Amino acid sequence: MNDRNDFHAGEDELPAERIDINVDEHRNPAIELWGLRATDEARTFYYDETNNHRLIKVTDDGFNVPDPRPFVLGGVAHPGPVKPIDLAPLRKAMGIQPNTPEIKFEHVAKGDFLTKLGSKRLQHFLEWLTAEEYLVHFLALDPVYFSFVDIIDSMPLVDLFDPGGRWILKNDLYRVLRRNLPMTQDILRRYSYPAVAQGDVRGFLHEVMALVDDTDEFDDEHHRRMLKDVLMSGRSLDGLLLLDDVPRVIMDDFRQMFIHRICLFKASQHILDREDKISVILEDYRFIEGGMPIELYRFVDSKAEPGVQLSDVVVGLLGACLAWLRDVPLERITYIKADLTEAQDTNRLLFSALLNRSISVTDAFVEKVLSLDDMQRLEAFLE
């Protein structure tokens, strides 16, 4: 999955008071659009998150978070209701001291990503997950990419029924804007993006097109021409209707991602690490099925919930991998894999096998709101 609007499918404007969410109306458009399968089985999902930047906005000096890394929400899952999880054998295998209150990714692996990948403790962890037949699940979202994609969807020349073509255009635009991030941030600031004022759309798109002209990011000049033609088609617009209307706020929180995952697997229980801001936000919502409220999630203290501790390690590993891959040229990945140590390659293959086994159960376990470039890098590294 790779489209900002997928997370808003089935929702109208939300009132300020407590909000009823019709679970089926929220989930069905995504299931039908992507042909998702096996989303109605009863399972237990455990969650943690990494790189939750809370608020990302454009300031006079650029983004308030200088380098927004991909947000990852996910962890482990198993069929059926909640069951006891005994971490004692895993802790012993990894050599985690008894007085360490919980297992966290920082206890399992340290250093840069490739150093972390070679961790012996990480190997014990991945082997244990495999032996215990846990599934892994995640939603990964690049907030910078996410903040730009609706520019393309707002253009008159775009075929909204051709997602493949839109993804290519979004990928090309993201390449341009990320390559010129200081200049991009200056343009966003001056035009109060995403709330580009009526009458300013032409000037905004003109400056974006200038970046398209100046970059050497295009492998094919046809892609440059197509992107410019699409952007030019919007110059007469009064506004960019698909964008939010809060000046300079790129993302205010990740609530829609939590809601989306909970609704998507409506027959399951969702156990989340207690995080004060998101727990307060979700209290404003009530999930409804067939006109009746249903309880789908609860927040827990990770120290008392082994499933959340396992999830911390899973999302920590994935978040570190995605952040590292952003700066790795696709053509270099083959050579990097060839140079991995035996320990690094073992863990790479273990994690890849866990992902593949999970996706074979349902492709809905893995969702990526990333550029095509970043998805190709991840696939190339793990294959």
Order of alpha helices (4+ residues) and beta strands (2+ residues): beta-alpha-beta-beta-beta-beta-alpha-alpha-alpha-alpha-beta-alpha-alpha-alpha-alpha-alpha-beta-alpha-beta-alpha-beta-beta-beta-alpha-alpha-alpha-beta-alpha
